[in-house]
C-alpha cells in the first residue's frame, strides 16, 4: 500500500491489519513522500518510489512463498 493515502494513511492501515485476526498478512509499503515516512516495524518491506518493477515482483513473490 502507499503510505500517503486519503482519509487513512498506510501506517494506520498497517496497524489495523496487525491488530486483526490475520496479523501475519504481509504488508508492503510504497512511498515517495518524505514527510510521512512508513513505520518500518509494522511493514514486511518498504519500497521507495520510484522503484523497478522487477524489484516489486521479487518482493511479492517472496510474500507468496
PDB file of N, CA, C and O in Angstrom, chain B, residues numbered from 101:
ATOM      1  N   UNK B 101       0.833  -1.168   0.000  1.00  0.00           N
ATOM      2  CA  UNK B 101       0.000   0.000   0.000  1.00  0.00           C
ATOM      3  C   UNK B 101       0.875   1.227   0.000  1.00  0.00           C
ATOM      4  O   UNK B 101       2.026   1.191   0.436  1.00  0.00           O
ATOM      5  N   UNK B 102       0.321   2.303  -0.490  1.00  0.00           N
ATOM      6  CA  UNK B 102       1.028   3.574  -0.453  1.00  0.00           C
ATOM      7  C   UNK B 102       0.901   4.135   0.954  1.00  0.00           C
ATOM      8  O   UNK B 102      -0.147   4.008   1.587  1.00  0.00           O
ATOM      9  N   UNK B 103       1.953   4.746   1.434  1.00  0.00           N
ATOM     10  CA  UNK B 103       1.909   5.340   2.771  1.00  0.00           C
ATOM     11  C   UNK B 103       1.020   6.571   2.770  1.00  0.00           C
ATOM     12  O   UNK B 103       0.308   6.822   3.742  1.00  0.00           O
ATOM     13  N   UNK B 104       1.051   7.343   1.690  1.00  0.00           N
ATOM     14  CA  UNK B 104       0.222   8.545   1.563  1.00  0.00           C
ATOM     15  C   UNK B 104      -1.081   8.182   0.869  1.00  0.00           C
ATOM     16  O   UNK B 104      -1.103   7.966  -0.342  1.00  0.00           O
ATOM     17  N   UNK B 105      -2.159   8.115   1.627  1.00  0.00           N
ATOM     18  CA  UNK B 105      -3.475   7.822   1.070  1.00  0.00           C
ATOM     19  C   UNK B 105      -4.480   8.772   1.707  1.00  0.00           C
ATOM     20  O   UNK B 105      -4.270   9.240   2.826  1.00  0.00           O
ATOM     21  N   UNK B 106      -5.572   9.059   1.002  1.00  0.00           N
ATOM     22  CA  UNK B 106      -6.582   9.935   1.598  1.00  0.00           C
ATOM     23  C   UNK B 106      -7.323   9.229   2.730  1.00  0.00           C
ATOM     24  O   UNK B 106      -7.445   8.004   2.728  1.00  0.00           O
ATOM     25  N   UNK B 107      -7.799   9.973   3.660  1.00  0.00           N
ATOM     26  CA  UNK B 107      -8.608   9.533   4.805  1.00  0.00           C
ATOM     27  C   UNK B 107      -7.807   8.771   5.858  1.00  0.00           C
ATOM     28  O   UNK B 107      -7.889   9.110   7.039  1.00  0.00           O
ATOM     29  N   UNK B 108      -7.040   7.757   5.473  1.00  0.00           N
ATOM     30  CA  UNK B 108      -6.247   6.988   6.436  1.00  0.00           C
ATOM     31  C   UNK B 108      -4.911   6.656   5.784  1.00  0.00           C
ATOM     32  O   UNK B 108      -4.878   6.092   4.691  1.00  0.00           O
ATOM     33  N   UNK B 109      -3.806   7.002   6.449  1.00  0.00           N
ATOM     34  CA  UNK B 109      -2.514   6.720   5.827  1.00  0.00           C
ATOM     35  C   UNK B 109      -2.129   5.246   5.986  1.00  0.00           C
ATOM     36  O   UNK B 109      -2.742   4.504   6.754  1.00  0.00           O
ATOM     37  N   UNK B 110      -1.112   4.853   5.250  1.00  0.00           N
ATOM     38  CA  UNK B 110      -0.676   3.455   5.241  1.00  0.00           C
ATOM     39  C   UNK B 110      -0.240   2.933   6.597  1.00  0.00           C
ATOM     40  O   UNK B 110      -0.444   1.758   6.904  1.00  0.00           O
ATOM     41  N   UNK B 111       0.360   3.795   7.417  1.00  0.00           N
ATOM     42  CA  UNK B 111       0.760   3.365   8.760  1.00  0.00           C
ATOM     43  C   UNK B 111      -0.462   2.954   9.580  1.00  0.00           C
ATOM     44  O   UNK B 111      -0.430   1.941  10.280  1.00  0.00           O
ATOM     45  N   UNK B 112      -1.531   3.733   9.494  1.00  0.00           N
ATOM     46  CA  UNK B 112      -2.747   3.422  10.245  1.00  0.00           C
ATOM     47  C   UNK B 112      -3.391   2.131   9.743  1.00  0.00           C
ATOM     48  O   UNK B 112      -3.859   1.317  10.539  1.00  0.00           O
ATOM     49  N   UNK B 113      -3.415   1.948   8.428  1.00  0.00           N
ATOM     50  CA  UNK B 113      -3.987   0.719   7.868  1.00  0.00           C
ATOM     51  C   UNK B 113      -3.164  -0.492   8.296  1.00  0.00           C
ATOM     52  O   UNK B 113      -3.720  -1.526   8.666  1.00  0.00           O
ATOM     53  N   UNK B 114      -1.849  -0.365   8.245  1.00  0.00           N
ATOM     54  CA  UNK B 114      -0.979  -1.477   8.651  1.00  0.00           C
ATOM     55  C   UNK B 114      -1.188  -1.831  10.124  1.00  0.00           C
ATOM     56  O   UNK B 114      -1.200  -3.010  10.476  1.00  0.00           O
ATOM     57  N   UNK B 115      -1.353  -0.828  10.985  1.00  0.00           N
ATOM     58  CA  UNK B 115      -1.611  -1.106  12.400  1.00  0.00           C
ATOM     59  C   UNK B 115      -2.938  -1.856  12.574  1.00  0.00           C
ATOM     60  O   UNK B 115      -3.034  -2.757  13.408  1.00  0.00           O
ATOM     61  N   UNK B 116      -3.952  -1.493  11.798  1.00  0.00           N
ATOM     62  CA  UNK B 116      -5.226  -2.212  11.856  1.00  0.00           C
ATOM     63  C   UNK B 116      -5.068  -3.671  11.419  1.00  0.00           C
ATOM     64  O   UNK B 116      -5.645  -4.574  12.025  1.00  0.00           O
ATOM     65  N   UNK B 117      -4.290  -3.890  10.371  1.00  0.00           N
ATOM     66  CA  UNK B 117      -4.044  -5.266   9.903  1.00  0.00           C
ATOM     67  C   UNK B 117      -3.305  -6.060  10.972  1.00  0.00           C
ATOM     68  O   UNK B 117      -3.657  -7.209  11.240  1.00  0.00           O
ATOM     69  N   UNK B 118      -2.293  -5.470  11.580  1.00  0.00           N
ATOM     70  CA  UNK B 118      -1.520  -6.163  12.619  1.00  0.00           C
ATOM     71  C   UNK B 118      -2.378  -6.490  13.842  1.00  0.00           C
ATOM     72  O   UNK B 118      -2.102  -7.462  14.544  1.00  0.00           O
ATOM     73  N   UNK B 119      -3.407  -5.696  14.104  1.00  0.00           N
ATOM     74  CA  UNK B 119      -4.296  -5.928  15.245  1.00  0.00           C
ATOM     75  C   UNK B 119      -5.489  -6.811  14.877  1.00  0.00           C
ATOM     76  O   UNK B 119      -6.329  -7.094  15.731  1.00  0.00           O
ATOM     77  N   UNK B 120      -5.573  -7.245  13.631  1.00  0.00           N
ATOM     78  CA  UNK B 120      -6.714  -8.023  13.148  1.00  0.00           C
ATOM     79  C   UNK B 120      -6.552  -9.511  13.460  1.00  0.00           C
ATOM     80  O   UNK B 120      -5.612  -9.917  14.145  1.00  0.00           O
ATOM     81  N   UNK B 121      -7.473 -10.305  12.952  1.00  0.00           N
ATOM     82  CA  UNK B 121      -7.406 -11.758  13.109  1.00  0.00           C
ATOM     83  C   UNK B 121      -6.319 -12.388  12.243  1.00  0.00           C
ATOM     84  O   UNK B 121      -6.002 -13.566  12.407  1.00  0.00           O
ATOM     85  N   UNK B 122      -5.746 -11.611  11.320  1.00  0.00           N
ATOM     86  CA  UNK B 122      -4.692 -12.109  10.431  1.00  0.00           C
ATOM     87  C   UNK B 122      -3.466 -11.194  10.499  1.00  0.00           C
ATOM     88  O   UNK B 122      -3.099 -10.577   9.499  1.00  0.00           O
ATOM     89  N   UNK B 123      -2.837 -11.105  11.661  1.00  0.00           N
ATOM     90  CA  UNK B 123      -1.712 -10.178  11.822  1.00  0.00           C
ATOM     91  C   UNK B 123      -0.473 -10.573  11.014  1.00  0.00           C
ATOM     92  O   UNK B 123       0.437  -9.765  10.832  1.00  0.00           O
ATOM     93  N   UNK B 124      -0.444 -11.805  10.536  1.00  0.00           N
ATOM     94  CA  UNK B 124       0.709 -12.271   9.763  1.00  0.00           C
ATOM     95  C   UNK B 124       0.636 -11.880   8.285  1.00  0.00           C
ATOM     96  O   UNK B 124       1.550 -12.188   7.520  1.00  0.00           O
ATOM     97  N   UNK B 125      -0.439 -11.206   7.878  1.00  0.00           N
ATOM     98  CA  UNK B 125      -0.596 -10.766   6.497  1.00  0.00           C
ATOM     99  C   UNK B 125       0.602  -9.920   6.080  1.00  0.00           C
ATOM    100  O   UNK B 125       0.913  -8.930   6.743  1.00  0.00           O
ATOM    101  N   UNK B 126       1.289 -10.294   4.980  1.00  0.00           N
ATOM    102  CA  UNK B 126       2.426  -9.486   4.529  1.00  0.00           C
ATOM    103  C   UNK B 126       1.954  -8.103   4.068  1.00  0.00           C
ATOM    104  O   UNK B 126       0.942  -7.972   3.379  1.00  0.00           O
ATOM    105  N   UNK B 127       2.705  -7.089   4.460  1.00  0.00           N
ATOM    106  CA  UNK B 127       2.350  -5.719   4.082  1.00  0.00           C
ATOM    107  C   UNK B 127       3.574  -5.042   3.475  1.00  0.00           C
ATOM    108  O   UNK B 127       4.644  -4.989   4.080  1.00  0.00           O
ATOM    109  N   UNK B 128       3.388  -4.533   2.278  1.00  0.00           N
ATOM    110  CA  UNK B 128       4.428  -3.812   1.552  1.00  0.00           C
ATOM    111  C   UNK B 128       4.066  -2.330   1.540  1.00  0.00           C
ATOM    112  O   UNK B 128       2.977  -1.961   1.101  1.00  0.00           O
ATOM    113  N   UNK B 129       4.968  -1.486   2.016  1.00  0.00           N
ATOM    114  CA  UNK B 129       4.762  -0.037   1.974  1.00  0.00           C
ATOM    115  C   UNK B 129       5.483   0.513   0.750  1.00  0.00           C
ATOM    116  O   UNK B 129       6.627   0.159   0.465  1.00  0.00           O
ATOM    117  N   UNK B 130       4.785   1.382   0.041  1.00  0.00           N
ATOM    118  CA  UNK B 130       5.367   2.077  -1.106  1.00  0.00           C
ATOM    119  C   UNK B 130       5.231   3.559  -0.820  1.00  0.00           C
ATOM    120  O   UNK B 130       4.141   4.044  -0.514  1.00  0.00           O
ATOM    121  N   UNK B 131       6.347   4.283  -0.919  1.00  0.00           N
ATOM    122  CA  UNK B 131       6.271   5.706  -0.580  1.00  0.00           C
ATOM    123  C   UNK B 131       7.215   6.549  -1.416  1.00  0.00           C
ATOM    124  O   UNK B 131       8.324   6.136  -1.757  1.00  0.00           O
ATOM    125  N   UNK B 132       6.749   7.717  -1.727  1.00  0.00           N
ATOM    126  CA  UNK B 132       7.570   8.735  -2.354  1.00  0.00           C
ATOM    127  C   UNK B 132       7.555   9.980  -1.494  1.00  0.00           C
ATOM    128  O   UNK B 132       8.205  10.980  -1.799  1.00  0.00           O
ATOM    129  N   UNK B 133       6.807   9.898  -0.422  1.00  0.00           N
ATOM    130  CA  UNK B 133       6.646  11.040   0.490  1.00  0.00           C
ATOM    131  C   UNK B 133       7.676  10.970   1.602  1.00  0.00           C
ATOM    132  O   UNK B 133       7.862   9.927   2.229  1.00  0.00           O
ATOM    133  N   UNK B 134       8.328  12.069   1.836  1.00  0.00           N
ATOM    134  CA  UNK B 134       9.320  12.095   2.895  1.00  0.00           C
ATOM    135  C   UNK B 134       8.773  12.725   4.163  1.00  0.00           C
ATOM    136  O   UNK B 134       9.412  12.640   5.212  1.00  0.00           O
ATOM    137  N   UNK B 135       7.605  13.356   4.094  1.00  0.00           N
ATOM    138  CA  UNK B 135       7.014  13.967   5.279  1.00  0.00           C
ATOM    139  C   UNK B 135       6.123  12.974   6.029  1.00  0.00           C
ATOM    140  O   UNK B 135       5.687  13.254   7.146  1.00  0.00           O
ATOM    141  N   UNK B 136       5.856  11.835   5.429  1.00  0.00           N
ATOM    142  CA  UNK B 136       5.021  10.821   6.070  1.00  0.00           C
ATOM    143  C   UNK B 136       5.690   9.457   5.894  1.00  0.00           C
ATOM    144  O   UNK B 136       5.217   8.614   5.132  1.00  0.00           O
ATOM    145  N   UNK B 137       6.772   9.258   6.594  1.00  0.00           N
ATOM    146  CA  UNK B 137       7.550   8.038   6.434  1.00  0.00           C
ATOM    147  C   UNK B 137       6.838   6.825   7.018  1.00  0.00           C
ATOM    148  O   UNK B 137       6.119   6.933   8.012  1.00  0.00           O
ATOM    149  N   UNK B 138       7.047   5.660   6.386  1.00  0.00           N
ATOM    150  CA  UNK B 138       6.429   4.444   6.924  1.00  0.00           C
ATOM    151  C   UNK B 138       7.085   4.038   8.235  1.00  0.00           C
ATOM    152  O   UNK B 138       8.286   4.231   8.424  1.00  0.00           O
ATOM    153  N   UNK B 139       6.302   3.483   9.128  1.00  0.00           N
ATOM    154  CA  UNK B 139       6.829   2.929  10.372  1.00  0.00           C
ATOM    155  C   UNK B 139       7.311   1.519  10.034  1.00  0.00           C
ATOM    156  O   UNK B 139       6.516   0.580   9.988  1.00  0.00           O
ATOM    157  N   UNK B 140       8.600   1.378   9.801  1.00  0.00           N
ATOM    158  CA  UNK B 140       9.165   0.148   9.250  1.00  0.00           C
ATOM    159  C   UNK B 140       8.863  -1.103  10.068  1.00  0.00           C
ATOM    160  O   UNK B 140       8.840  -2.202   9.514  1.00  0.00           O
ATOM    161  N   UNK B 141       8.635  -0.965  11.355  1.00  0.00           N
ATOM    162  CA  UNK B 141       8.407  -2.145  12.193  1.00  0.00           C
ATOM    163  C   UNK B 141       7.045  -2.800  11.932  1.00  0.00           C
ATOM    164  O   UNK B 141       6.838  -3.946  12.329  1.00  0.00           O
ATOM    165  N   UNK B 142       6.122  -2.107  11.279  1.00  0.00           N
ATOM    166  CA  UNK B 142       4.812  -2.706  11.014  1.00  0.00           C
ATOM    167  C   UNK B 142       4.667  -3.199   9.580  1.00  0.00           C
ATOM    168  O   UNK B 142       3.636  -3.771   9.225  1.00  0.00           O
ATOM    169  N   UNK B 143       5.684  -2.985   8.756  1.00  0.00           N
ATOM    170  CA  UNK B 143       5.672  -3.447   7.369  1.00  0.00           C
ATOM    171  C   UNK B 143       6.698  -4.565   7.185  1.00  0.00           C
ATOM    172  O   UNK B 143       7.728  -4.595   7.857  1.00  0.00           O
ATOM    173  N   UNK B 144       6.403  -5.468   6.275  1.00  0.00           N
ATOM    174  CA  UNK B 144       7.370  -6.516   5.954  1.00  0.00           C
ATOM    175  C   UNK B 144       8.465  -5.988   5.031  1.00  0.00           C
ATOM    176  O   UNK B 144       9.604  -6.454   5.067  1.00  0.00           O
ATOM    177  N   UNK B 145       8.105  -5.019   4.215  1.00  0.00           N
ATOM    178  CA  UNK B 145       9.050  -4.452   3.247  1.00  0.00           C
ATOM    179  C   UNK B 145       8.613  -3.022   2.949  1.00  0.00           C
ATOM    180  O   UNK B 145       7.424  -2.704   2.981  1.00  0.00           O
ATOM    181  N   UNK B 146       9.597  -2.160   2.658  1.00  0.00           N
ATOM    182  CA  UNK B 146       9.325  -0.777   2.279  1.00  0.00           C
ATOM    183  C   UNK B 146      10.071  -0.484   0.984  1.00  0.00           C
ATOM    184  O   UNK B 146      11.287  -0.662   0.913  1.00  0.00           O
ATOM    185  N   UNK B 147       9.342  -0.033  -0.049  1.00  0.00           N
ATOM    186  CA  UNK B 147       9.956   0.343  -1.319  1.00  0.00           C
ATOM    187  C   UNK B 147       9.785   1.843  -1.531  1.00  0.00           C
ATOM    188  O   UNK B 147       8.664   2.352  -1.510  1.00  0.00           O
ATOM    189  N   UNK B 148      10.901   2.555  -1.736  1.00  0.00           N
ATOM    190  CA  UNK B 148      10.788   3.978  -2.051  1.00  0.00           C
ATOM    191  C   UNK B 148      10.478   4.150  -3.539  1.00  0.00           C
ATOM    192  O   UNK B 148      10.978   3.399  -4.376  1.00  0.00           O
ATOM    193  N   UNK B 149       9.652   5.143  -3.856  1.00  0.00           N
ATOM    194  CA  UNK B 149       9.378   5.469  -5.260  1.00  0.00           C
ATOM    195  C   UNK B 149      10.504   6.336  -5.784  1.00  0.00           C
ATOM    196  O   UNK B 149      11.020   7.152  -5.020  1.00  0.00           O
ATOM    197  N   UNK B 150      10.909   6.219  -6.997  1.00  0.00           N
ATOM    198  CA  UNK B 150      10.497   5.199  -7.958  1.00  0.00           C
ATOM    199  C   UNK B 150      11.239   3.895  -7.690  1.00  0.00           C
ATOM    200  O   UNK B 150      12.324   3.900  -7.110  1.00  0.00           O
ATOM    201  N   UNK B 151      10.664   2.804  -8.105  1.00  0.00           N
ATOM    202  CA  UNK B 151      11.301   1.501  -7.942  1.00  0.00           C
ATOM    203  C   UNK B 151      11.134   0.717  -9.240  1.00  0.00           C
ATOM    204  O   UNK B 151      10.231   0.983 -10.033  1.00  0.00           O
ATOM    205  N   UNK B 152      12.016  -0.246  -9.439  1.00  0.00           N
ATOM    206  CA  UNK B 152      11.958  -1.085 -10.632  1.00  0.00           C
ATOM    207  C   UNK B 152      10.849  -2.115 -10.461  1.00  0.00           C
ATOM    208  O   UNK B 152      10.685  -2.684  -9.382  1.00  0.00           O
ATOM    209  N   UNK B 153      10.100  -2.349 -11.509  1.00  0.00           N
ATOM    210  CA  UNK B 153       9.019  -3.330 -11.438  1.00  0.00           C
ATOM    211  C   UNK B 153       9.540  -4.716 -11.075  1.00  0.00           C
ATOM    212  O   UNK B 153       8.843  -5.485 -10.414  1.00  0.00           O
ATOM    213  N   UNK B 154      10.742  -5.036 -11.496  1.00  0.00           N
ATOM    214  CA  UNK B 154      11.318  -6.337 -11.146  1.00  0.00           C
ATOM    215  C   UNK B 154      11.513  -6.461  -9.641  1.00  0.00           C
ATOM    216  O   UNK B 154      11.341  -7.547  -9.088  1.00  0.00           O
ATOM    217  N   UNK B 155      11.865  -5.385  -8.978  1.00  0.00           N
ATOM    218  CA  UNK B 155      12.003  -5.405  -7.514  1.00  0.00           C
ATOM    219  C   UNK B 155      10.644  -5.648  -6.866  1.00  0.00           C
ATOM    220  O   UNK B 155      10.537  -6.450  -5.938  1.00  0.00           O
ATOM    221  N   UNK B 156       9.610  -4.968  -7.340  1.00  0.00           N
ATOM    222  CA  UNK B 156       8.262  -5.184  -6.816  1.00  0.00           C
ATOM    223  C   UNK B 156       7.850  -6.640  -7.015  1.00  0.00           C
ATOM    224  O   UNK B 156       7.310  -7.268  -6.104  1.00  0.00           O
ATOM    225  N   UNK B 157       8.100  -7.163  -8.183  1.00  0.00           N
ATOM    226  CA  UNK B 157       7.768  -8.565  -8.470  1.00  0.00           C
ATOM    227  C   UNK B 157       8.488  -9.498  -7.510  1.00  0.00           C
ATOM    228  O   UNK B 157       7.888 -10.435  -6.983  1.00  0.00           O
ATOM    229  N   UNK B 158       9.751  -9.251  -7.285  1.00  0.00           N
ATOM    230  CA  UNK B 158      10.553 -10.079  -6.387  1.00  0.00           C
ATOM    231  C   UNK B 158       9.996 -10.058  -4.961  1.00  0.00           C
ATOM    232  O   UNK B 158       9.922 -11.098  -4.306  1.00  0.00           O
ATOM    233  N   UNK B 159       9.611  -8.887  -4.490  1.00  0.00           N
ATOM    234  CA  UNK B 159       9.057  -8.767  -3.133  1.00  0.00           C
ATOM    235  C   UNK B 159       7.744  -9.524  -3.027  1.00  0.00           C
ATOM    236  O   UNK B 159       7.530 -10.273  -2.073  1.00  0.00           O
ATOM    237  N   UNK B 160       6.866  -9.332  -4.003  1.00  0.00           N
ATOM    238  CA  UNK B 160       5.573 -10.019  -3.973  1.00  0.00           C
ATOM    239  C   UNK B 160       5.773 -11.527  -4.042  1.00  0.00           C
ATOM    240  O   UNK B 160       5.100 -12.266  -3.323  1.00  0.00           O
ATOM    241  N   UNK B 161       6.679 -12.000  -4.889  1.00  0.00           N
ATOM    242  CA  UNK B 161       6.966 -13.442  -4.962  1.00  0.00           C
ATOM    243  C   UNK B 161       7.471 -13.974  -3.640  1.00  0.00           C
ATOM    244  O   UNK B 161       7.118 -15.086  -3.248  1.00  0.00           O
ATOM    245  N   UNK B 162       8.292 -13.199  -2.939  1.00  0.00           N
ATOM    246  CA  UNK B 162       8.797 -13.649  -1.630  1.00  0.00           C
ATOM    247  C   UNK B 162       7.653 -13.777  -0.622  1.00  0.00           C
ATOM    248  O   UNK B 162       7.674 -14.661   0.234  1.00  0.00           O
ATOM    249  N   UNK B 163       6.660 -12.896  -0.724  1.00  0.00           N
ATOM    250  CA  UNK B 163       5.494 -12.977   0.156  1.00  0.00           C
ATOM    251  C   UNK B 163       4.680 -14.239  -0.127  1.00  0.00           C
ATOM    252  O   UNK B 163       4.092 -14.823   0.783  1.00  0.00           O
ATOM    253  N   UNK B 164       4.651 -14.651  -1.381  1.00  0.00           N
ATOM    254  CA  UNK B 164       3.842 -15.811  -1.768  1.00  0.00           C
ATOM    255  C   UNK B 164       4.484 -17.150  -1.388  1.00  0.00           C
ATOM    256  O   UNK B 164       3.810 -18.179  -1.362  1.00  0.00           O
ATOM    257  N   UNK B 165       5.766 -17.131  -1.099  1.00  0.00           N
ATOM    258  CA  UNK B 165       6.450 -18.379  -0.710  1.00  0.00           C
ATOM    259  C   UNK B 165       6.107 -18.794   0.675  1.00  0.00           C
ATOM    260  O   UNK B 165       6.596 -19.818   1.152  1.00  0.00           O
TER     261      UNK B 165
END
